[in-house]
Each structure stands twice: as C-alpha cells, then as structure tokens.
Amino acid sequence: MQSHATVLDEQAELWQFIELWVDPILFPPKFLMLVADKHGSCRIFNPASNYKLVVTHSNYDAAQDWLLEDEYERVKGKILA
C-alpha cells in the first residue's frame, strides 16, 4: 500500500478534475473530495482527516455509485486541472 504522501504527490501530477461531495444529513456536514486522474481512475479523500485516502475506484461511475450509496450529494461544479 502506498503511503499517504505518495498518493497525494501522485495525484498532484495526474489529476484531471476534482468534485466535492457532501453528506447533508450530518451536522456539521461531512465533505469528501473525489479526484479523477488522466487514466480514468478515481480516488476519494477526506479533507477533514488531512486528505486521507478513503477508497480508490477504477472509474468514475464506480466512485459515484459508492458515494451515492452512502447518500452523499455532489456539490455542483468541477475544478479542472
């Protein structure tokens, strides 16, 4: 397993877009950050835990399904590389 710093360094070079997802049921709301890379894989990080890697998916649809299953909602808009 890659170290936390290695994963973040790798994403800094390969990211294509970022989405923020929120669990609106909790207060304060919990946010997760989806980072899609140029190879099509997606990693989900928790900004509140020093950007700890939560899970990796091989494609956007799988990552989106995982977030929706846990009742997260996508914050409108994307941040592009």
C-alpha positions as CSV (number, residue, x, y, z in Angstrom):
1,M,0.0,0.0,0.0
2,Q,1.3,3.4,-0.9
3,S,2.0,6.0,1.8
4,H,-0.4,8.9,2.3
5,A,2.2,11.4,1.0
6,T,3.0,9.3,-2.1
7,V,-0.7,9.1,-3.1
8,L,-1.1,12.9,-2.8
9,D,2.1,13.5,-4.7
10,E,0.9,11.2,-7.5
11,Q,-2.4,12.9,-7.7
12,A,-0.8,16.3,-7.9
13,E,0.8,15.2,-11.2
14,L,-2.1,13.2,-12.7
15,W,-5.4,14.8,-11.7
16,Q,-7.9,15.8,-14.3
17,F,-10.8,17.1,-12.2
18,I,-12.0,17.3,-8.6
19,E,-15.5,17.2,-7.3
20,L,-16.7,17.9,-3.7
21,W,-19.4,15.6,-2.2
22,V,-21.3,16.3,0.9
23,D,-23.4,14.3,3.4
24,P,-26.1,16.8,4.1
25,I,-27.7,14.7,6.8
26,L,-24.9,15.2,9.3
27,F,-24.2,18.5,11.1
28,P,-21.7,19.8,10.6
29,P,-21.8,18.3,7.1
30,K,-19.2,15.8,6.1
31,F,-17.3,16.5,2.9
32,L,-15.3,14.1,0.7
33,M,-13.2,15.0,-2.3
34,L,-13.3,12.9,-5.5
35,V,-10.1,13.2,-7.6
36,A,-10.3,11.8,-11.1
37,D,-7.0,11.2,-12.9
38,K,-5.9,11.2,-16.5
39,H,-6.1,7.4,-16.6
40,G,-9.8,7.3,-15.6
41,S,-9.4,6.1,-12.1
42,C,-10.9,8.0,-9.1
43,R,-9.7,8.4,-5.6
44,I,-11.8,9.7,-2.7
45,F,-10.1,11.7,0.0
46,N,-11.3,13.0,3.4
47,P,-10.2,16.7,3.7
48,A,-11.1,16.7,7.4
49,S,-8.6,13.9,8.1
50,N,-5.6,15.5,6.4
51,Y,-6.7,14.3,3.0
52,K,-6.6,10.6,4.0
53,L,-7.3,8.3,1.1
54,V,-10.7,6.7,1.8
55,V,-11.2,4.5,-1.3
56,T,-9.9,4.0,-4.9
57,H,-12.1,3.1,-7.9
58,S,-11.1,2.1,-11.4
59,N,-13.6,4.5,-13.0
60,Y,-15.9,7.5,-12.3
61,D,-19.1,5.5,-12.4
62,A,-17.9,3.2,-9.6
63,A,-16.8,6.1,-7.5
64,Q,-20.1,7.9,-8.0
65,D,-22.1,4.8,-7.1
66,W,-20.1,4.4,-3.9
67,L,-20.8,8.0,-2.9
68,L,-24.5,7.8,-3.8
69,E,-24.8,4.6,-1.9
70,D,-23.6,6.4,1.3
71,E,-26.1,9.2,0.5
72,Y,-23.5,11.8,-0.4
73,E,-24.6,14.5,-2.8
74,R,-22.3,16.2,-5.4
75,V,-21.7,19.9,-4.9
76,K,-22.4,21.5,-8.3
77,G,-19.4,22.3,-10.5
78,K,-16.0,20.8,-11.0
79,I,-12.5,22.1,-10.5
80,L,-10.5,21.4,-13.7
81,A,-6.7,20.8,-14.0
